[in-house]
Amino acid sequence: MAAPTGKIADLSVAFVATPVPLDNWLVIAPVALCIILGAVLLIARASRLQALIAIPGLALLVLTDAALLARVVAHGPLTMVMGRWLPPFGIAFTVDLLGALLALTAAIVAFAGGIYALADVTDSGRRYGFFPLLLMLMAGVTGAFLTGDVFNLYVWFEVLLISSFGLLILGSERQQIDGAMKYAVLNLIGTTLFLIAVGILYAVFGTLNMADIATKAEGARPGAPLMTLSALFLLAFAMKAAAFPVNFWLPASYHTPRIVVSALFAGLLTKVGVYALIRIMVMLLPVEREQLSLLIAAAGAATVVVGALGALAQDDIRRLLGYVVISGIGNMLIGVALGTAGGLSGAVFYAVHSMVLMTALYLLAGQAASLGGSFSLAGLGGLYRRNGAFAGLSLVLFFAACGLPPFSGFWPKVILVKASIDVGAWWLAAAILVGGFLTTIVFGRVFLLAYWRPAASGSETAGPIGWRAALPLLILSALVVGFGILPERLLALSQAAAVGLADPFPYVQSVFPGGVAP
């Protein structure tokens, strides 16, 4: 049927009628950059061109995310809507302090991993797509941190998962295929639960825009199945984050790929799961988070202790580090369970620290194996005598992982312990401290066996570490030391991010300047 003539539609109700300010393009620039560079690398199949394009591209990604964070710090949350459709009709990218901070940290980690890949990934691995897959992985990770739409959060999870499958099997070795199967099956189960929860969410609210849901949740609460919805989200994101008791896929798969791939996975993927849990449970469903807080706290405490005990039982350094990743996830879950400003700021600080530290520890393990000829503690020895500077750098990272001062792991644990004591949850504080004590034993054992113990007789002396491996380790270690000695700036950002989660009014105002959805 033809539309009536002679009437002028008021497009301002549904469309952005004014020109988009130039700095608003920073919201989507990181994702667009990753996708464009990934496509270019797929076209430029010559392996010699891959790194020449990817490394400067990753450096540009760091600068873009830094500019985005500076913009959010200066002016608050920032929103850009696709196709000029106003939310909730259009898909929104909304960036607050939490998303911008984690996006920048992820970009730094990816840049360091890209440099290390120059030494770790063979020419065959480059031809089979390491750098395009890395950039598409970053598109998924960054998109998840920056999106303001729950369904798009699911889409970006899919993008990063597909890319991670390719990186996991790069090399086509038997153990890689075995690890990929375990990784894929469990993550696909988690993704399916996530999609089911998204469907229920849309049925309840009629929208998937996060700001819109945040404003409608209170009114929908009396008759809506929000507790069921929250339990589904909690289970799905706990699987993504490798929280106890659904953590067993991580140590079964993270030790199988190239060490740089393991490092990137440890630094990035589980943190996206934690981020999604924080965003959904704290900002959108705070009442349900409060009701589930005891369950989240118990899972967090168990994850801390079980992860540390699992690390203590390992001989392979890569498996050991997989359990250390799990233990760290528990600390972040405790912050989510507390839900206070202190707990949330501690979780955010710990997430940034863990992204940098776990990447550095895996890269360190790769160099330890290069110097000693094995990933097994039984086969390693004498690393201190072979390279004293490397041993000193290892101690710095080990102390940070244990939460010892003056390095980055100390401050978030102090914040989380204090936040636990403030609400009377002494058992959570005890779990954090016990986990730190066990982790200290874990890395003390590693140093004694791999570094301090004499090398086997007849073993060759390794040469110096090349700059391709040394530079990313130094970059990440400098951040670990800097966050520990000068924590004020990161602490202030973490506290501001926690405030923005507890009171999402600025976030909602960024999406709906009038305060409500049209």
Secondary structure, 3 states (H helix, E strand, C coil): CCCCCCCCCCHHHCECCCCCCHHHHHHCHHHHHHHHHHHHHHHCCCHHHHHHHHHHHHHHHHHHHHHHHHHHHHHCCEEEEHHHECCCCCCEEEECHHHHHHHHHHHHHHHHHHHHHHHHCCHHHHHCCHHHHHHHHHHHHHHHHHECEHHHHHHHHHHHHHHHHHHHCCCCCHHHHHHHHHHHHHHHHHHHHHHHHHHHHHHHHCCCEHHHHHHHHHHHCCCCCHHHHHHHHHHHHHHHHCCCCCCCHHHHHCCCCCHHHHHHHHHHHHHHHHHHHHHHHHHHCHHHHHHCHHHHHHHHHHHHHHHHHHHHCCCEHHHHHHHHHHHHHHHHHHHHHHCCHHHHHHHHHHHHHHHHHHHHHHHHHHHHHHHHCCCECCCCCCHHHHCHHHHHHHHHHHHHHHCCCCCCCHHHHHHHHHHHHHCCCHHHHHHHHHHHHHHHHHHHHHHHHHHHCCCCCCCCCCCCCCHHHHHHHHHHHHHHHHHHHCCHHHHHHHHHHHHHHHCCHHHHHHHCCCCCCC
